[in-house]
């Protein structure tokens, strides 16, 4: 007998995907002359509602998914997750031109920097966008990173998102149990953005 378990909340969430990038090339951080940990990442842009969101519009949710793909069984890695300083993205059309800049207003909460423990052969999904932000389809698409990116509904160009995620940990952190403290930059592959127009 084959038993398949699913999580309905995740299954429903993925059907609302605006874009999911390919995985980045894995990046190895070596410390003290020994291999430390191999990490890769990808970006997911979804429509949905975080637990505290009660607004009428659904949120545009941006997540960074990180995966420990070390090629030998090692202890957990630690990494300092700081989406405000570490996550940098840009939107460009097929000719490499940036999307027109748009002003943005409003207030809300942004994910705080924190330490993440990522065991061997595991994956975690981390929010990298403002909470509570979205845009009605008739107006276009807002990608609410710390510096929001917007594509208006009347803009018919194809756009592609690319980005980097850089981990620069504070120096005053003491690693428990001699865990690897990962540092480096992941280059997220360019992915096409599907603007949902009315």
Secondary structure in CASP SS format (residue, H / E / C, confidence):
PFRMAT SS
TARGET T0000
AUTHOR 0000-0000-0000
METHOD secondary structure of the structure
MODEL  1
X C 1.00
X C 1.00
X C 1.00
X C 1.00
X C 1.00
X C 1.00
X C 1.00
X H 1.00
X H 1.00
X H 1.00
X H 1.00
X H 1.00
X H 1.00
X H 1.00
X C 1.00
X C 1.00
X E 1.00
X E 1.00
X E 1.00
X E 1.00
X C 1.00
X C 1.00
X C 1.00
X C 1.00
X C 1.00
X C 1.00
X E 1.00
X E 1.00
X E 1.00
X E 1.00
X E 1.00
X C 1.00
X C 1.00
X E 1.00
X E 1.00
X E 1.00
X E 1.00
X E 1.00
X E 1.00
X E 1.00
X E 1.00
X E 1.00
X E 1.00
X E 1.00
X E 1.00
X E 1.00
X E 1.00
X E 1.00
X C 1.00
X C 1.00
X C 1.00
X C 1.00
X C 1.00
X C 1.00
X C 1.00
X C 1.00
X C 1.00
X C 1.00
X E 1.00
X E 1.00
X E 1.00
X E 1.00
X E 1.00
X E 1.00
X E 1.00
X E 1.00
X E 1.00
X E 1.00
X C 1.00
X C 1.00
X C 1.00
X C 1.00
X C 1.00
X C 1.00
X C 1.00
X C 1.00
X E 1.00
X E 1.00
X E 1.00
X E 1.00
X E 1.00
X C 1.00
X H 1.00
X H 1.00
X H 1.00
X H 1.00
X E 1.00
X E 1.00
X E 1.00
X E 1.00
X E 1.00
X E 1.00
X E 1.00
X C 1.00
X C 1.00
X C 1.00
X C 1.00
X E 1.00
X C 1.00
X C 1.00
X C 1.00
X C 1.00
X C 1.00
X C 1.00
X C 1.00
X C 1.00
X C 1.00
X C 1.00
X C 1.00
X C 1.00
X C 1.00
X C 1.00
X C 1.00
X E 1.00
X E 1.00
X E 1.00
X E 1.00
X E 1.00
X C 1.00
X C 1.00
X C 1.00
X C 1.00
X E 1.00
X E 1.00
X E 1.00
X E 1.00
X E 1.00
X C 1.00
X C 1.00
X C 1.00
X C 1.00
X C 1.00
X C 1.00
X C 1.00
X C 1.00
X C 1.00
X C 1.00
X C 1.00
X C 1.00
X E 1.00
X E 1.00
X E 1.00
X E 1.00
X C 1.00
X C 1.00
X C 1.00
X C 1.00
X C 1.00
X E 1.00
X E 1.00
X E 1.00
X E 1.00
X C 1.00
X C 1.00
X C 1.00
X C 1.00
X C 1.00
X C 1.00
X E 1.00
X E 1.00
X E 1.00
X E 1.00
X E 1.00
X E 1.00
X E 1.00
X E 1.00
X E 1.00
X C 1.00
X C 1.00
X C 1.00
X C 1.00
X C 1.00
X C 1.00
X C 1.00
X C 1.00
X H 1.00
X H 1.00
X H 1.00
X C 1.00
X E 1.00
X E 1.00
X C 1.00
X C 1.00
X E 1.00
X E 1.00
X E 1.00
X E 1.00
X E 1.00
X E 1.00
X E 1.00
X E 1.00
X E 1.00
X E 1.00
X C 1.00
X C 1.00
X C 1.00
X C 1.00
X C 1.00
END
